[in-house]
Amino acid sequence: MVLRGGLVCFFLVLWLLPLSAQEFVAGLSLGVGRSWEVERFPPNQFPDPNDAIIGGSGFELGTVIGYRLDNFLISGRPTLMLQNTAAQLRPSDGMPLGSRESIYPVAALLPLRVDYTFGEQRFRPSLGLGGGFLINVAREELRSGLVPEPVLPYLEVSVGVEYAWSGFRIRPEIHVRNSTGPIFSGGESAINERLQYHRWGYVAIGIVVTN
């Protein structure tokens, strides 16, 4: 519902803007990165170092579809991500050896981004802000009983440098993503409570090529 409302607002803004300011944009993106855990514990509560989210490498391939409005680029960037993030639990009565299992090994990212490029020189720095949803594509049941959120909202920020070459715009960029909610909701299962204050973070370097 939130995503649908955002798309309606996005196309309404485009309709209200002058047609002369619009340019349809399409392209591809490619990136590699690494995830890490972001902890949000209440005051006076401390994490157990043996219950953690273990970061790992990632790879992503996506498309860029949107409109360029002067120096602004408003775009959707559906992306397929492969990552090696894992959830680790300490040994307990039900798991004498503990547990370490992959989470979100295959995920779809559905972000909406607004990027601004500065100046009209040959190499133009850019800044992007946005947000979206990480969707768990490989929804395998975890042996530990952990139940990750099937849809995880996140925010992202990026910086890059855009270069025009032979009719294309090439932009190397670095972006950082951070989920706005926990990976494991405490209400989904009792064992989720051991990781209910852990969130997903991800940093990547990549390249975007558009018309």
Phi and psi restraints in degrees (value plus and minus 20) as a CYANA .aco file:
   2 VAL   PHI     -84.3   -44.3
   2 VAL   PSI     -63.1   -23.1
   3 LEU   PHI     -83.9   -43.9
   3 LEU   PSI     -61.5   -21.5
   4 ARG   PHI     -82.3   -42.3
   4 ARG   PSI     -63.4   -23.4
   5 GLY   PHI     -83.3   -43.3
   5 GLY   PSI     -57.9   -17.9
   6 GLY   PHI     -84.4   -44.4
   6 GLY   PSI     -60.5   -20.5
   7 LEU   PHI     -86.6   -46.6
   7 LEU   PSI     -58.9   -18.9
   8 VAL   PHI     -81.6   -41.6
   8 VAL   PSI     -65.9   -25.9
   9 CYS   PHI     -82.8   -42.8
   9 CYS   PSI     -59.2   -19.2
  10 PHE   PHI     -79.7   -39.7
  10 PHE   PSI     -70.3   -30.3
  11 PHE   PHI     -93.1   -53.1
  11 PHE   PSI     -46.6    -6.6
  12 LEU   PHI     -86.8   -46.8
  12 LEU   PSI     -61.8   -21.8
  13 VAL   PHI     -81.8   -41.8
  13 VAL   PSI     -63.3   -23.3
  14 LEU   PHI     -81.6   -41.6
  14 LEU   PSI     -58.9   -18.9
  15 TRP   PHI     -87.2   -47.2
  15 TRP   PSI     -53.9   -13.9
  16 LEU   PHI     -98.2   -58.2
  16 LEU   PSI     -42.1    -2.1
  17 LEU   PHI     -97.9   -57.9
  17 LEU   PSI     133.6   173.6
  18 PRO   PHI     -80.9   -40.9
  18 PRO   PSI     117.9   157.9
  19 LEU   PHI     -82.2   -42.2
  19 LEU   PSI     -50.1   -10.1
  20 SER   PHI     -86.2   -46.2
  20 SER   PSI     -40.3    -0.3
  21 ALA   PHI    -109.4   -69.4
  21 ALA   PSI     -22.0    18.0
  22 GLN   PHI    -121.7   -81.7
  22 GLN   PSI     123.6   163.6
  23 GLU   PHI    -163.0  -123.0
  23 GLU   PSI     101.4   141.4
  24 PHE   PHI     -88.2   -48.2
  24 PHE   PSI     118.4   158.4
  25 VAL   PHI    -146.8  -106.8
  25 VAL   PSI     115.8   155.8
  26 ALA   PHI    -160.8  -120.8
  26 ALA   PSI     128.2   168.2
  27 GLY   PHI    -195.3  -155.3
  27 GLY   PSI    -190.1  -150.1
  28 LEU   PHI    -148.4  -108.4
  28 LEU   PSI     134.3   174.3
  29 SER   PHI    -154.2  -114.2
  29 SER   PSI     129.1   169.1
  30 LEU   PHI    -163.5  -123.5
  30 LEU   PSI     116.2   156.2
  31 GLY   PHI    -177.8  -137.8
  31 GLY   PSI     139.8   179.8
  32 VAL   PHI    -149.6  -109.6
  32 VAL   PSI     129.1   169.1
  33 GLY   PHI    -181.8  -141.8
  33 GLY   PSI    -183.5  -143.5
  34 ARG   PHI    -170.7  -130.7
  34 ARG   PSI     120.5   160.5
  35 SER   PHI    -117.6   -77.6
  35 SER   PSI     143.7   183.7
  36 TRP   PHI    -175.0  -135.0
  36 TRP   PSI     149.3   189.3
  37 GLU   PHI    -113.5   -73.5
  37 GLU   PSI     124.8   164.8
  38 VAL   PHI    -139.9   -99.9
  38 VAL   PSI      98.5   138.5
  39 GLU   PHI    -118.4   -78.4
  39 GLU   PSI     115.7   155.7
  40 ARG   PHI    -150.1  -110.1
  40 ARG   PSI      55.9    95.9
  41 PHE   PHI    -109.5   -69.5
  41 PHE   PSI     126.2   166.2
  42 PRO   PHI     -84.2   -44.2
  42 PRO   PSI     142.0   182.0
  43 PRO   PHI     -77.6   -37.6
  43 PRO   PSI     123.7   163.7
  44 ASN   PHI      45.2    85.2
  44 ASN   PSI      -3.7    36.3
  45 GLN   PHI    -141.8  -101.8
  45 GLN   PSI     109.9   149.9
  46 PHE   PHI    -137.6   -97.6
  46 PHE   PSI     127.2   167.2
  47 PRO   PHI     -94.0   -54.0
  47 PRO   PSI     131.5   171.5
  48 ASP   PHI    -105.8   -65.8
  48 ASP   PSI      99.6   139.6
  49 PRO   PHI     -82.7   -42.7
  49 PRO   PSI     -36.5     3.5
  50 ASN   PHI    -109.4   -69.4
  50 ASN   PSI     -31.9     8.1
  51 ASP   PHI    -126.5   -86.5
  51 ASP   PSI      90.7   130.7
  52 ALA   PHI    -176.8  -136.8
  52 ALA   PSI     144.0   184.0
  53 ILE   PHI    -118.4   -78.4
  53 ILE   PSI     104.5   144.5
  54 ILE   PHI    -119.3   -79.3
  54 ILE   PSI      99.1   139.1
  55 GLY   PHI     -92.1   -52.1
  55 GLY   PSI     139.4   179.4
  56 GLY   PHI    -177.1  -137.1
  56 GLY   PSI     155.4   195.4
  57 SER   PHI     -92.8   -52.8
  57 SER   PSI     140.5   180.5
  58 GLY   PHI    -167.3  -127.3
  58 GLY   PSI     140.0   180.0
  59 PHE   PHI    -158.0  -118.0
  59 PHE   PSI     120.2   160.2
  60 GLU   PHI    -160.6  -120.6
  60 GLU   PSI     124.2   164.2
  61 LEU   PHI    -155.3  -115.3
  61 LEU   PSI     106.0   146.0
  62 GLY   PHI    -164.4  -124.4
  62 GLY   PSI     156.3   196.3
  63 THR   PHI    -137.8   -97.8
  63 THR   PSI     138.5   178.5
  64 VAL   PHI    -145.0  -105.0
  64 VAL   PSI     102.7   142.7
  65 ILE   PHI    -155.3  -115.3
  65 ILE   PSI     101.4   141.4
  66 GLY   PHI    -196.1  -156.1
  66 GLY   PSI    -177.0  -137.0
  67 TYR   PHI    -151.1  -111.1
  67 TYR   PSI     121.3   161.3
  68 ARG   PHI    -121.3   -81.3
  68 ARG   PSI     106.4   146.4
  69 LEU   PHI    -143.1  -103.1
  69 LEU   PSI      75.2   115.2
  70 ASP   PHI      36.8    76.8
  70 ASP   PSI    -136.6   -96.6
  71 ASN   PHI    -111.3   -71.3
  71 ASN   PSI     -18.8    21.2
  72 PHE   PHI    -117.0   -77.0
  72 PHE   PSI     124.1   164.1
  73 LEU   PHI    -145.5  -105.5
  73 LEU   PSI      95.8   135.8
  74 ILE   PHI    -126.5   -86.5
  74 ILE   PSI      99.4   139.4
  75 SER   PHI    -168.1  -128.1
  75 SER   PSI     132.8   172.8
  76 GLY   PHI    -117.6   -77.6
  76 GLY   PSI     125.3   165.3
  77 ARG   PHI    -154.2  -114.2
  77 ARG   PSI      48.5    88.5
  78 PRO   PHI     -80.1   -40.1
  78 PRO   PSI     108.9   148.9
  79 THR   PHI    -158.0  -118.0
  79 THR   PSI     121.7   161.7
  80 LEU   PHI    -120.4   -80.4
  80 LEU   PSI     108.4   148.4
  81 MET   PHI    -142.6  -102.6
  81 MET   PSI     115.2   155.2
  82 LEU   PHI    -133.3   -93.3
  82 LEU   PSI     108.8   148.8
  83 GLN   PHI    -164.5  -124.5
  83 GLN   PSI     140.9   180.9
  84 ASN   PHI    -130.9   -90.9
  84 ASN   PSI      12.3    52.3
  85 THR   PHI     -89.2   -49.2
  85 THR   PSI     122.5   162.5
  86 ALA   PHI    -157.7  -117.7
  86 ALA   PSI     134.0   174.0
  87 ALA   PHI    -126.1   -86.1
  87 ALA   PSI     109.2   149.2
  88 GLN   PHI    -137.4   -97.4
  88 GLN   PSI     112.5   152.5
  89 LEU   PHI    -142.3  -102.3
  89 LEU   PSI     123.2   163.2
  90 ARG   PHI     -90.6   -50.6
  90 ARG   PSI     140.3   180.3
  91 PRO   PHI     -80.0   -40.0
  91 PRO   PSI     124.0   164.0
  92 SER   PHI    -167.3  -127.3
  92 SER   PSI    -196.9  -156.9
  93 ASP   PHI     -80.1   -40.1
  93 ASP   PSI     -61.3   -21.3
  94 GLY   PHI    -101.2   -61.2
  94 GLY   PSI     -39.2     0.8
  95 MET   PHI    -154.9  -114.9
  95 MET   PSI      62.5   102.5
  96 PRO   PHI     -81.5   -41.5
  96 PRO   PSI     -43.9    -3.9
  97 LEU   PHI    -122.1   -82.1
  97 LEU   PSI     -16.2    23.8
  98 GLY   PHI      56.3    96.3
  98 GLY   PSI    -188.1  -148.1
  99 SER   PHI    -173.5  -133.5
  99 SER   PSI     123.6   163.6
 100 ARG   PHI    -164.6  -124.6
 100 ARG   PSI      93.9   133.9
 101 GLU   PHI    -154.9  -114.9
 101 GLU   PSI     126.6   166.6
 102 SER   PHI     -90.1   -50.1
 102 SER   PSI     121.1   161.1
 103 ILE   PHI    -146.4  -106.4
 103 ILE   PSI     121.2   161.2
 104 TYR   PHI      31.0    71.0
 104 TYR   PSI      27.2    67.2
 105 PRO   PHI     -83.9   -43.9
 105 PRO   PSI     -52.9   -12.9
 106 VAL   PHI    -147.7  -107.7
 106 VAL   PSI     100.1   140.1
 107 ALA   PHI    -157.2  -117.2
 107 ALA   PSI     131.5   171.5
 108 ALA   PHI    -126.5   -86.5
 108 ALA   PSI     113.0   153.0
 109 LEU   PHI    -126.4   -86.4
 109 LEU   PSI     111.0   151.0
 110 LEU   PHI    -144.2  -104.2
 110 LEU   PSI      60.4   100.4
 111 PRO   PHI    -117.8   -77.8
 111 PRO   PSI     136.3   176.3
 112 LEU   PHI    -138.4   -98.4
 112 LEU   PSI     104.4   144.4
 113 ARG   PHI    -143.7  -103.7
 113 ARG   PSI     127.2   167.2
 114 VAL   PHI    -141.8  -101.8
 114 VAL   PSI      98.6   138.6
 115 ASP   PHI    -135.1   -95.1
 115 ASP   PSI     123.5   163.5
 116 TYR   PHI    -145.4  -105.4
 116 TYR   PSI     109.3   149.3
 117 THR   PHI    -124.1   -84.1
 117 THR   PSI     118.9   158.9
 118 PHE   PHI    -119.6   -79.6
 118 PHE   PSI     108.9   148.9
 119 GLY   PHI      60.8   100.8
 119 GLY   PSI    -196.9  -156.9
 120 GLU   PHI    -145.8  -105.8
 120 GLU   PSI      -5.4    34.6
 121 GLN   PHI     -93.9   -53.9
 121 GLN   PSI     156.9   196.9
 122 ARG   PHI     -84.8   -44.8
 122 ARG   PSI     -65.9   -25.9
 123 PHE   PHI    -126.3   -86.3
 123 PHE   PSI      97.5   137.5
 124 ARG   PHI    -137.1   -97.1
 124 ARG   PSI      99.6   139.6
 125 PRO   PHI     -86.7   -46.7
 125 PRO   PSI     131.9   171.9
 126 SER   PHI    -156.3  -116.3
 126 SER   PSI     133.1   173.1
 127 LEU   PHI    -153.0  -113.0
 127 LEU   PSI     111.3   151.3
 128 GLY   PHI    -146.8  -106.8
 128 GLY   PSI     121.6   161.6
 129 LEU   PHI    -151.4  -111.4
 129 LEU   PSI     125.6   165.6
 130 GLY   PHI    -197.1  -157.1
 130 GLY   PSI    -189.4  -149.4
 131 GLY   PHI    -186.4  -146.4
 131 GLY   PSI     147.2   187.2
 132 GLY   PHI    -195.8  -155.8
 132 GLY   PSI    -174.8  -134.8
 133 PHE   PHI    -153.0  -113.0
 133 PHE   PSI     114.5   154.5
 134 LEU   PHI    -115.1   -75.1
 134 LEU   PSI     103.1   143.1
 135 ILE   PHI    -129.9   -89.9
 135 ILE   PSI     106.4   146.4
 136 ASN   PHI     -95.1   -55.1
 136 ASN   PSI      83.4   123.4
 137 VAL   PHI     -99.2   -59.2
 137 VAL   PSI     -64.9   -24.9
 138 ALA   PHI    -109.6   -69.6
 138 ALA   PSI      61.0   101.0
 139 ARG   PHI    -106.5   -66.5
 139 ARG   PSI      48.0    88.0
 140 GLU   PHI    -104.6   -64.6
 140 GLU   PSI     124.5   164.5
 141 GLU   PHI     -94.4   -54.4
 141 GLU   PSI     108.2   148.2
 142 LEU   PHI    -103.4   -63.4
 142 LEU   PSI     118.1   158.1
 143 ARG   PHI     -82.8   -42.8
 143 ARG   PSI     -50.9   -10.9
 144 SER   PHI     -91.6   -51.6
 144 SER   PSI     -37.2     2.8
 145 GLY   PHI      73.9   113.9
 145 GLY   PSI     -23.1    16.9
 146 LEU   PHI     -83.6   -43.6
 146 LEU   PSI     122.7   162.7
 147 VAL   PHI    -145.7  -105.7
 147 VAL   PSI      77.6   117.6
 148 PRO   PHI     -90.9   -50.9
 148 PRO   PSI     134.2   174.2
 149 GLU   PHI     -81.0   -41.0
 149 GLU   PSI     111.5   151.5
 150 PRO   PHI     -89.1   -49.1
 150 PRO   PSI     -48.7    -8.7
 151 VAL   PHI    -151.2  -111.2
 151 VAL   PSI     101.5   141.5
 152 LEU   PHI    -138.2   -98.2
 152 LEU   PSI      90.8   130.8
 153 PRO   PHI     -92.0   -52.0
 153 PRO   PSI     128.3   168.3
 154 TYR   PHI    -170.3  -130.3
 154 TYR   PSI     142.3   182.3
 155 LEU   PHI    -133.9   -93.9
 155 LEU   PSI     135.5   175.5
 156 GLU   PHI    -165.5  -125.5
 156 GLU   PSI     132.0   172.0
 157 VAL   PHI    -155.7  -115.7
 157 VAL   PSI     124.7   164.7
 158 SER   PHI    -160.8  -120.8
 158 SER   PSI     132.7   172.7
 159 VAL   PHI    -152.0  -112.0
 159 VAL   PSI     125.9   165.9
 160 GLY   PHI    -182.2  -142.2
 160 GLY   PSI    -194.4  -154.4
 161 VAL   PHI    -155.2  -115.2
 161 VAL   PSI     104.0   144.0
 162 GLU   PHI    -119.4   -79.4
 162 GLU   PSI     118.9   158.9
 163 TYR   PHI    -155.0  -115.0
 163 TYR   PSI     107.6   147.6
 164 ALA   PHI    -110.7   -70.7
 164 ALA   PSI     109.1   149.1
 165 TRP   PHI    -168.2  -128.2
 165 TRP   PSI     100.1   140.1
 166 SER   PHI      31.7    71.7
 166 SER   PSI      24.9    64.9
 167 GLY   PHI      64.9   104.9
 167 GLY   PSI     -21.7    18.3
 168 PHE   PHI    -136.2   -96.2
 168 PHE   PSI     136.8   176.8
 169 ARG   PHI    -132.3   -92.3
 169 ARG   PSI     100.4   140.4
 170 ILE   PHI    -131.2   -91.2
 170 ILE   PSI     107.1   147.1
 171 ARG   PHI    -153.4  -113.4
 171 ARG   PSI      79.7   119.7
 172 PRO   PHI     -88.3   -48.3
 172 PRO   PSI     118.0   158.0
 173 GLU   PHI    -170.1  -130.1
 173 GLU   PSI     137.3   177.3
 174 ILE   PHI    -137.1   -97.1
 174 ILE   PSI     110.3   150.3
 175 HIS   PHI    -152.4  -112.4
 175 HIS   PSI     130.7   170.7
 176 VAL   PHI    -143.8  -103.8
 176 VAL   PSI     111.6   151.6
 177 ARG   PHI    -139.5   -99.5
 177 ARG   PSI     126.9   166.9
 178 ASN   PHI    -165.7  -125.7
 178 ASN   PSI     104.2   144.2
 179 SER   PHI     -88.6   -48.6
 179 SER   PSI     126.7   166.7
 180 THR   PHI    -111.2   -71.2
 180 THR   PSI     -25.3    14.7
 181 GLY   PHI    -158.3  -118.3
 181 GLY   PSI     150.4   190.4
 182 PRO   PHI     -91.6   -51.6
 182 PRO   PSI     132.4   172.4
 183 ILE   PHI     -88.4   -48.4
 183 ILE   PSI     -58.2   -18.2
 184 PHE   PHI    -139.1   -99.1
 184 PHE   PSI      93.6   133.6
 185 SER   PHI     -96.6   -56.6
 185 SER   PSI     112.9   152.9
 186 GLY   PHI     -82.9   -42.9
 186 GLY   PSI     -43.4    -3.4
 187 GLY   PHI    -103.5   -63.5
 187 GLY   PSI     -29.9    10.1
 188 GLU   PHI     -94.7   -54.7
 188 GLU   PSI     -61.2   -21.2
 189 SER   PHI    -178.3  -138.3
 189 SER   PSI     138.6   178.6
 190 ALA   PHI     -82.6   -42.6
 190 ALA   PSI     -57.8   -17.8
 191 ILE   PHI     -92.1   -52.1
 191 ILE   PSI     -41.8    -1.8
 192 ASN   PHI     -80.0   -40.0
 192 ASN   PSI     -47.7    -7.7
 193 GLU   PHI     -82.1   -42.1
 193 GLU   PSI     -42.1    -2.1
 194 ARG   PHI     -92.5   -52.5
 194 ARG   PSI     -38.9     1.1
 195 LEU   PHI    -147.7  -107.7
 195 LEU   PSI       2.8    42.8
 196 GLN   PHI     -93.9   -53.9
 196 GLN   PSI     -29.8    10.2
 197 TYR   PHI    -127.8   -87.8
 197 TYR   PSI      -6.0    34.0
 198 HIS   PHI    -122.1   -82.1
 198 HIS   PSI     114.0   154.0
 199 ARG   PHI    -139.5   -99.5
 199 ARG   PSI     152.0   192.0
 200 TRP   PHI    -122.2   -82.2
 200 TRP   PSI     110.8   150.8
 201 GLY   PHI    -145.1  -105.1
 201 GLY   PSI     131.4   171.4
 202 TYR   PHI    -175.2  -135.2
 202 TYR   PSI     113.9   153.9
 203 VAL   PHI    -146.0  -106.0
 203 VAL   PSI     120.0   160.0
 204 ALA   PHI    -165.6  -125.6
 204 ALA   PSI     135.1   175.1
 205 ILE   PHI    -140.3  -100.3
 205 ILE   PSI     116.1   156.1
 206 GLY   PHI    -177.9  -137.9
 206 GLY   PSI    -190.9  -150.9
 207 ILE   PHI    -158.0  -118.0
 207 ILE   PSI     120.3   160.3
 208 VAL   PHI    -141.4  -101.4
 208 VAL   PSI     110.8   150.8
 209 VAL   PHI    -142.9  -102.9
 209 VAL   PSI     102.2   142.2
 210 THR   PHI    -152.8  -112.8
 210 THR   PSI     150.4   190.4
